[in-house]
């Protein structure tokens, strides 16, 4: 809701993913995002 703070980062991520899907986009998996950003597991 407008003016209401998110309870967690996860809630913000879920909302962002919903918006991406709403406009026809595809959300990357954790593995895909790591590969795109060239991040390795440590």
PDB file of N, CA, C, O and CB in Angstrom:
ATOM      1  N   UNK A   1       0.841  -1.197   0.000  1.00  0.00           N
ATOM      2  CA  UNK A   1       0.000   0.000   0.000  1.00  0.00           C
ATOM      3  C   UNK A   1       0.879   1.251   0.000  1.00  0.00           C
ATOM      4  O   UNK A   1       1.953   1.247   0.603  1.00  0.00           O
ATOM      5  CB  UNK A   1      -0.953   0.003   1.226  1.00  0.00           C
ATOM      6  N   UNK A   2       0.453   2.291  -0.647  1.00  0.00           N
ATOM      7  CA  UNK A   2       1.218   3.538  -0.618  1.00  0.00           C
ATOM      8  C   UNK A   2       1.378   4.044   0.814  1.00  0.00           C
ATOM      9  O   UNK A   2       0.425   4.039   1.593  1.00  0.00           O
ATOM     10  CB  UNK A   2       0.533   4.609  -1.485  1.00  0.00           C
ATOM     11  N   UNK A   3       2.578   4.473   1.149  1.00  0.00           N
ATOM     12  CA  UNK A   3       2.847   5.005   2.477  1.00  0.00           C
ATOM     13  C   UNK A   3       3.140   3.948   3.523  1.00  0.00           C
ATOM     14  O   UNK A   3       3.430   4.281   4.672  1.00  0.00           O
ATOM     15  CB  UNK A   3       1.699   5.815   2.921  1.00  0.00           C
ATOM     16  N   UNK A   4       3.070   2.672   3.143  1.00  0.00           N
ATOM     17  CA  UNK A   4       3.320   1.584   4.087  1.00  0.00           C
ATOM     18  C   UNK A   4       4.709   1.005   3.826  1.00  0.00           C
ATOM     19  O   UNK A   4       5.047   0.683   2.686  1.00  0.00           O
ATOM     20  CB  UNK A   4       2.227   0.476   3.968  1.00  0.00           C
ATOM     21  N   UNK A   5       5.512   0.873   4.880  1.00  0.00           N
ATOM     22  CA  UNK A   5       6.862   0.345   4.733  1.00  0.00           C
ATOM     23  C   UNK A   5       6.842  -1.163   4.542  1.00  0.00           C
ATOM     24  O   UNK A   5       5.984  -1.861   5.083  1.00  0.00           O
ATOM     25  CB  UNK A   5       7.711   0.708   5.945  1.00  0.00           C
ATOM     26  N   UNK A   6       7.794  -1.651   3.771  1.00  0.00           N
ATOM     27  CA  UNK A   6       7.947  -3.098   3.595  1.00  0.00           C
ATOM     28  C   UNK A   6       8.453  -3.692   4.905  1.00  0.00           C
ATOM     29  O   UNK A   6       9.187  -3.046   5.653  1.00  0.00           O
ATOM     30  CB  UNK A   6       8.926  -3.431   2.412  1.00  0.00           C
ATOM     31  N   UNK A   7       8.048  -4.933   5.168  1.00  0.00           N
ATOM     32  CA  UNK A   7       8.482  -5.602   6.397  1.00  0.00           C
ATOM     33  C   UNK A   7       9.862  -6.218   6.261  1.00  0.00           C
ATOM     34  O   UNK A   7      10.534  -6.475   7.260  1.00  0.00           O
ATOM     35  CB  UNK A   7       7.488  -6.670   6.785  1.00  0.00           C
ATOM     36  N   UNK A   8      10.288  -6.459   5.016  1.00  0.00           N
ATOM     37  CA  UNK A   8      11.591  -7.098   4.813  1.00  0.00           C
ATOM     38  C   UNK A   8      12.092  -6.834   3.402  1.00  0.00           C
ATOM     39  O   UNK A   8      11.341  -6.389   2.534  1.00  0.00           O
ATOM     40  CB  UNK A   8      11.504  -8.616   5.074  1.00  0.00           C
ATOM     41  N   UNK A   9      13.369  -7.115   3.188  1.00  0.00           N
ATOM     42  CA  UNK A   9      13.938  -7.017   1.850  1.00  0.00           C
ATOM     43  C   UNK A   9      13.269  -8.034   0.933  1.00  0.00           C
ATOM     44  O   UNK A   9      13.021  -7.754  -0.240  1.00  0.00           O
ATOM     45  CB  UNK A   9      15.469  -7.238   1.885  1.00  0.00           C
ATOM     46  N   UNK A  10      12.979  -9.213   1.474  1.00  0.00           N
ATOM     47  CA  UNK A  10      12.313 -10.247   0.689  1.00  0.00           C
ATOM     48  C   UNK A  10      10.975  -9.781   0.140  1.00  0.00           C
ATOM     49  O   UNK A  10      10.602 -10.121  -0.982  1.00  0.00           O
ATOM     50  CB  UNK A  10      12.113 -11.486   1.527  1.00  0.00           C
ATOM     51  N   UNK A  11      10.266  -9.012   0.925  1.00  0.00           N
ATOM     52  CA  UNK A  11       8.975  -8.473   0.478  1.00  0.00           C
ATOM     53  C   UNK A  11       9.176  -7.513  -0.702  1.00  0.00           C
ATOM     54  O   UNK A  11       8.385  -7.509  -1.645  1.00  0.00           O
ATOM     55  CB  UNK A  11       8.253  -7.746   1.647  1.00  0.00           C
ATOM     56  N   UNK A  12      10.225  -6.711  -0.643  1.00  0.00           N
ATOM     57  CA  UNK A  12      10.524  -5.792  -1.744  1.00  0.00           C
ATOM     58  C   UNK A  12      10.921  -6.554  -3.006  1.00  0.00           C
ATOM     59  O   UNK A  12      10.512  -6.196  -4.111  1.00  0.00           O
ATOM     60  CB  UNK A  12      11.644  -4.822  -1.341  1.00  0.00           C
ATOM     61  N   UNK A  13      11.717  -7.602  -2.833  1.00  0.00           N
ATOM     62  CA  UNK A  13      12.145  -8.419  -3.973  1.00  0.00           C
ATOM     63  C   UNK A  13      10.938  -9.094  -4.616  1.00  0.00           C
ATOM     64  O   UNK A  13      10.828  -9.127  -5.842  1.00  0.00           O
ATOM     65  CB  UNK A  13      13.182  -9.480  -3.529  1.00  0.00           C
ATOM     66  N   UNK A  14      10.041  -9.628  -3.808  1.00  0.00           N
ATOM     67  CA  UNK A  14       8.840 -10.287  -4.331  1.00  0.00           C
ATOM     68  C   UNK A  14       7.981  -9.295  -5.116  1.00  0.00           C
ATOM     69  O   UNK A  14       7.452  -9.635  -6.175  1.00  0.00           O
ATOM     70  CB  UNK A  14       8.020 -10.909  -3.180  1.00  0.00           C
ATOM     71  N   UNK A  15       7.841  -8.088  -4.607  1.00  0.00           N
ATOM     72  CA  UNK A  15       7.051  -7.064  -5.292  1.00  0.00           C
ATOM     73  C   UNK A  15       7.698  -6.685  -6.629  1.00  0.00           C
ATOM     74  O   UNK A  15       7.011  -6.533  -7.639  1.00  0.00           O
ATOM     75  CB  UNK A  15       6.899  -5.814  -4.398  1.00  0.00           C
ATOM     76  N   UNK A  16       9.027  -6.535  -6.622  1.00  0.00           N
ATOM     77  CA  UNK A  16       9.742  -6.209  -7.857  1.00  0.00           C
ATOM     78  C   UNK A  16       9.571  -7.328  -8.884  1.00  0.00           C
ATOM     79  O   UNK A  16       9.352  -7.057 -10.065  1.00  0.00           O
ATOM     80  CB  UNK A  16      11.241  -5.970  -7.568  1.00  0.00           C
ATOM     81  N   UNK A  17       9.670  -8.580  -8.442  1.00  0.00           N
ATOM     82  CA  UNK A  17       9.503  -9.725  -9.344  1.00  0.00           C
ATOM     83  C   UNK A  17       8.091  -9.748  -9.920  1.00  0.00           C
ATOM     84  O   UNK A  17       7.907 -10.029 -11.105  1.00  0.00           O
ATOM     85  CB  UNK A  17       9.799 -11.050  -8.605  1.00  0.00           C
ATOM     86  N   UNK A  18       7.101  -9.455  -9.093  1.00  0.00           N
ATOM     87  CA  UNK A  18       5.713  -9.401  -9.571  1.00  0.00           C
ATOM     88  C   UNK A  18       5.554  -8.340 -10.660  1.00  0.00           C
ATOM     89  O   UNK A  18       4.881  -8.570 -11.664  1.00  0.00           O
ATOM     90  CB  UNK A  18       4.748  -9.107  -8.401  1.00  0.00           C
ATOM     91  N   UNK A  19       6.176  -7.180 -10.457  1.00  0.00           N
ATOM     92  CA  UNK A  19       6.078  -6.099 -11.440  1.00  0.00           C
ATOM     93  C   UNK A  19       6.758  -6.482 -12.754  1.00  0.00           C
ATOM     94  O   UNK A  19       6.246  -6.176 -13.831  1.00  0.00           O
ATOM     95  CB  UNK A  19       6.703  -4.814 -10.881  1.00  0.00           C
ATOM     96  N   UNK A  20       7.908  -7.148 -12.666  1.00  0.00           N
ATOM     97  CA  UNK A  20       8.609  -7.597 -13.873  1.00  0.00           C
ATOM     98  C   UNK A  20       7.729  -8.558 -14.657  1.00  0.00           C
ATOM     99  O   UNK A  20       7.596  -8.431 -15.874  1.00  0.00           O
ATOM    100  CB  UNK A  20       9.956  -8.271 -13.513  1.00  0.00           C
ATOM    101  N   UNK A  21       7.128  -9.518 -13.966  1.00  0.00           N
ATOM    102  CA  UNK A  21       6.249 -10.493 -14.634  1.00  0.00           C
ATOM    103  C   UNK A  21       5.015  -9.808 -15.223  1.00  0.00           C
ATOM    104  O   UNK A  21       4.551 -10.178 -16.302  1.00  0.00           O
ATOM    105  CB  UNK A  21       5.815 -11.596 -13.643  1.00  0.00           C
ATOM    106  N   UNK A  22       4.492  -8.818 -14.520  1.00  0.00           N
ATOM    107  CA  UNK A  22       3.302  -8.103 -14.967  1.00  0.00           C
ATOM    108  C   UNK A  22       3.520  -7.438 -16.327  1.00  0.00           C
ATOM    109  O   UNK A  22       2.598  -7.373 -17.141  1.00  0.00           O
ATOM    110  CB  UNK A  22       2.903  -7.055 -13.933  1.00  0.00           C
ATOM    111  N   UNK A  23       4.718  -6.954 -16.570  1.00  0.00           N
ATOM    112  CA  UNK A  23       5.002  -6.296 -17.847  1.00  0.00           C
ATOM    113  C   UNK A  23       5.604  -7.261 -18.869  1.00  0.00           C
ATOM    114  O   UNK A  23       6.101  -6.846 -19.916  1.00  0.00           O
ATOM    115  CB  UNK A  23       5.948  -5.123 -17.630  1.00  0.00           C
ATOM    116  N   UNK A  24       5.549  -8.552 -18.547  1.00  0.00           N
ATOM    117  CA  UNK A  24       5.978  -9.563 -19.505  1.00  0.00           C
ATOM    118  C   UNK A  24       7.435  -9.966 -19.429  1.00  0.00           C
ATOM    119  O   UNK A  24       7.936 -10.660 -20.314  1.00  0.00           O
ATOM    120  CB  UNK A  24       5.704  -9.087 -20.846  1.00  0.00           C
ATOM    121  N   UNK A  25       8.116  -9.540 -18.385  1.00  0.00           N
ATOM    122  CA  UNK A  25       9.528  -9.889 -18.242  1.00  0.00           C
ATOM    123  C   UNK A  25       9.725 -11.229 -17.566  1.00  0.00           C
ATOM    124  O   UNK A  25       8.780 -11.855 -17.086  1.00  0.00           O
ATOM    125  CB  UNK A  25      10.248  -8.822 -17.463  1.00  0.00           C
ATOM    126  N   UNK A  26      10.969 -11.649 -17.542  1.00  0.00           N
ATOM    127  CA  UNK A  26      11.335 -12.907 -16.905  1.00  0.00           C
ATOM    128  C   UNK A  26      12.306 -12.605 -15.772  1.00  0.00           C
ATOM    129  O   UNK A  26      13.260 -11.848 -15.952  1.00  0.00           O
ATOM    130  CB  UNK A  26      11.960 -13.904 -17.931  1.00  0.00           C
ATOM    131  N   UNK A  27      12.065 -13.189 -14.620  1.00  0.00           N
ATOM    132  CA  UNK A  27      12.906 -12.968 -13.447  1.00  0.00           C
ATOM    133  C   UNK A  27      14.010 -14.020 -13.430  1.00  0.00           C
ATOM    134  O   UNK A  27      13.745 -15.212 -13.587  1.00  0.00           O
ATOM    135  CB  UNK A  27      12.066 -13.020 -12.132  1.00  0.00           C
ATOM    136  N   UNK A  28      15.240 -13.573 -13.241  1.00  0.00           N
ATOM    137  CA  UNK A  28      16.382 -14.486 -13.195  1.00  0.00           C
ATOM    138  C   UNK A  28      16.383 -15.279 -11.892  1.00  0.00           C
ATOM    139  O   UNK A  28      15.947 -14.794 -10.847  1.00  0.00           O
ATOM    140  CB  UNK A  28      17.704 -13.708 -13.347  1.00  0.00           C
ATOM    141  N   UNK A  29      16.881 -16.504 -11.981  1.00  0.00           N
ATOM    142  CA  UNK A  29      17.089 -17.295 -10.769  1.00  0.00           C
ATOM    143  C   UNK A  29      18.341 -16.763 -10.074  1.00  0.00           C
ATOM    144  O   UNK A  29      19.073 -15.949 -10.638  1.00  0.00           O
ATOM    145  CB  UNK A  29      17.227 -18.833 -11.097  1.00  0.00           C
ATOM    146  N   UNK A  30      18.580 -17.222  -8.859  1.00  0.00           N
ATOM    147  CA  UNK A  30      19.786 -16.813  -8.140  1.00  0.00           C
ATOM    148  C   UNK A  30      21.025 -17.193  -8.950  1.00  0.00           C
ATOM    149  O   UNK A  30      21.948 -16.391  -9.089  1.00  0.00           O
ATOM    150  CB  UNK A  30      19.834 -17.464  -6.733  1.00  0.00           C
ATOM    151  N   UNK A  31      21.042 -18.408  -9.479  1.00  0.00           N
ATOM    152  CA  UNK A  31      22.182 -18.860 -10.270  1.00  0.00           C
ATOM    153  C   UNK A  31      22.396 -18.032 -11.523  1.00  0.00           C
ATOM    154  O   UNK A  31      23.530 -17.697 -11.865  1.00  0.00           O
ATOM    155  CB  UNK A  31      22.001 -20.298 -10.649  1.00  0.00           C
ATOM    156  N   UNK A  32      21.311 -17.701 -12.207  1.00  0.00           N
ATOM    157  CA  UNK A  32      21.406 -16.879 -13.411  1.00  0.00           C
ATOM    158  C   UNK A  32      21.925 -15.479 -13.082  1.00  0.00           C
ATOM    159  O   UNK A  32      22.746 -14.927 -13.814  1.00  0.00           O
ATOM    160  CB  UNK A  32      20.040 -16.787 -14.103  1.00  0.00           C
ATOM    161  N   UNK A  33      21.446 -14.916 -11.988  1.00  0.00           N
ATOM    162  CA  UNK A  33      21.890 -13.581 -11.583  1.00  0.00           C
ATOM    163  C   UNK A  33      23.375 -13.592 -11.230  1.00  0.00           C
ATOM    164  O   UNK A  33      24.109 -12.679 -11.609  1.00  0.00           O
ATOM    165  CB  UNK A  33      21.061 -13.076 -10.384  1.00  0.00           C
ATOM    166  N   UNK A  34      23.823 -14.623 -10.504  1.00  0.00           N
ATOM    167  CA  UNK A  34      25.251 -14.737 -10.165  1.00  0.00           C
ATOM    168  C   UNK A  34      26.104 -14.804 -11.428  1.00  0.00           C
ATOM    169  O   UNK A  34      27.159 -14.175 -11.510  1.00  0.00           O
ATOM    170  CB  UNK A  34      25.503 -15.986  -9.291  1.00  0.00           C
ATOM    171  N   UNK A  35      25.634 -15.573 -12.411  1.00  0.00           N
ATOM    172  CA  UNK A  35      26.381 -15.704 -13.664  1.00  0.00           C
ATOM    173  C   UNK A  35      26.421 -14.376 -14.413  1.00  0.00           C
ATOM    174  O   UNK A  35      27.475 -13.984 -14.913  1.00  0.00           O
ATOM    175  CB  UNK A  35      25.756 -16.793 -14.553  1.00  0.00           C
ATOM    176  N   UNK A  36      25.290 -13.679 -14.497  1.00  0.00           N
ATOM    177  CA  UNK A  36      25.231 -12.395 -15.197  1.00  0.00           C
ATOM    178  C   UNK A  36      26.152 -11.363 -14.552  1.00  0.00           C
ATOM    179  O   UNK A  36      26.767 -10.547 -15.238  1.00  0.00           O
ATOM    180  CB  UNK A  36      23.797 -11.871 -15.219  1.00  0.00           C
ATOM    181  N   UNK A  37      26.237 -11.412 -13.222  1.00  0.00           N
ATOM    182  CA  UNK A  37      27.047 -10.442 -12.483  1.00  0.00           C
ATOM    183  C   UNK A  37      28.468 -10.931 -12.242  1.00  0.00           C
ATOM    184  O   UNK A  37      29.264 -10.253 -11.593  1.00  0.00           O
ATOM    185  CB  UNK A  37      26.391 -10.124 -11.160  1.00  0.00           C
ATOM    186  N   UNK A  38      28.783 -12.115 -12.768  1.00  0.00           N
ATOM    187  CA  UNK A  38      30.105 -12.724 -12.620  1.00  0.00           C
ATOM    188  C   UNK A  38      30.497 -12.856 -11.144  1.00  0.00           C
ATOM    189  O   UNK A  38      31.606 -12.497 -10.747  1.00  0.00           O
ATOM    190  CB  UNK A  38      31.157 -11.896 -13.371  1.00  0.00           C
ATOM    191  N   UNK A  39      29.572 -13.375 -10.349  1.00  0.00           N
ATOM    192  CA  UNK A  39      29.826 -13.603  -8.925  1.00  0.00           C
ATOM    193  C   UNK A  39      30.052 -15.088  -8.694  1.00  0.00           C
ATOM    194  O   UNK A  39      29.319 -15.924  -9.222  1.00  0.00           O
ATOM    195  CB  UNK A  39      28.647 -13.084  -8.050  1.00  0.00           C
ATOM    196  N   UNK A  40      31.049 -15.404  -7.920  1.00  0.00           N
ATOM    197  CA  UNK A  40      31.297 -16.812  -7.609  1.00  0.00           C
ATOM    198  C   UNK A  40      30.842 -17.104  -6.184  1.00  0.00           C
ATOM    199  O   UNK A  40      30.774 -16.211  -5.339  1.00  0.00           O
ATOM    200  CB  UNK A  40      32.801 -17.166  -7.788  1.00  0.00           C
ATOM    201  N   UNK A  41      30.535 -18.365  -5.938  1.00  0.00           N
ATOM    202  CA  UNK A  41      30.191 -18.781  -4.580  1.00  0.00           C
ATOM    203  C   UNK A  41      31.470 -18.858  -3.768  1.00  0.00           C
ATOM    204  O   UNK A  41      32.483 -19.377  -4.238  1.00  0.00           O
ATOM    205  CB  UNK A  41      29.439 -20.151  -4.574  1.00  0.00           C
ATOM    206  N   UNK A  42      31.425 -18.347  -2.563  1.00  0.00           N
ATOM    207  CA  UNK A  42      32.624 -18.379  -1.713  1.00  0.00           C
ATOM    208  C   UNK A  42      32.369 -19.197  -0.484  1.00  0.00           C
ATOM    209  O   UNK A  42      33.258 -19.343   0.355  1.00  0.00           O
ATOM    210  CB  UNK A  42      33.061 -16.970  -1.318  1.00  0.00           C
TER     211      UNK A  42
END
